[in-house]
Amino acid sequence: MPETRDREVLLLLEQGDPRGFDLAYARYAERIFGFLLRLSGSRAVAEDLFQHTFMRLAQAGARLRADSDLRAWLFSVARNAFHSHARSRNVEARADIELMPAPRGTGASPDSGLALDELERALAGLHAGDRELLLLFGVEGLSHAELAAVLELDQVTVRKRISRARARLAEALDGDARVMSKSKVSDDRSR
Amino acid sequence: MTEVDELLARLRKLPAVALDSEFKASLQARAHRRMRRPARSAPFASLVLAGTVVLYLGWAFQFTSALYR
């Protein structure tokens, strides 16, 4: 469902008003950048793809309809940019973890920081297709309908794929936890 | 809460990523310039191509009519 608050942004963009771009940027820049960073695993690549996405908005924003789903459109452009990049470099993206951001805010306990690190690692180890699904659905909160539009799939397929990707993430986290506990045991023994 | 829901809740907690302010300023400036630039009615390359085709057809017509003089 398109966000009604984007209507104003889309109208400004249609008139070629730079304030439309600024509003869209303020709303979605961090989300799009986080998505690209986690998807590509590289800050440099994420910055390139991010620039491409927002320059595309500057170029094509005037042609978007007032009832378009701007958020889904931006994620769609970002995702396509990533796949073109991956194809041109012939990379099967398993993200390296050069990048993952430290959680913001002061409320995070060291334990929750560790849990997030573990989650970032598990996500980064997934196949790019699973990762993009979980990022869009789980992290960014896109609905099944929005995801279907972004991925150009029907909703039934989207639901199935999400469920499989979730299972793989749970498996990866399980494996991580086993490795962590084994290494803790061997640390304890070596003392 | 099921394991799946817990997993989703954990995913939702992943933080947004802050962007460098210099990077943001430069991208915004470029985007604003792009938005102010009027769209070209016909790209230059298409005009050159059309001109070349017209010239070639003119020359071919002249050449063929010279054969029958």
Interface residues (C-beta under 8 A of the other chain):
Chain A: G16 D17 P18 F21 D22 Y25 A29 E30 R31 F33 G34 L37 R38 E47 F50 Q51 F54 M55 L57 A58 Q59 G61 A62 P101 A102 P103 R104 G105 S112 A115 L116 L119 E120 L134 G138 V139 G141 R166 L169 A170 L173
Chain B: E3 V4 L7 L8 R10 L11 R12 K13 L14 P15 A16 V17 A18 L19 F23 K24 L27 Q28 R30 A31 H32 R34 M35 R36
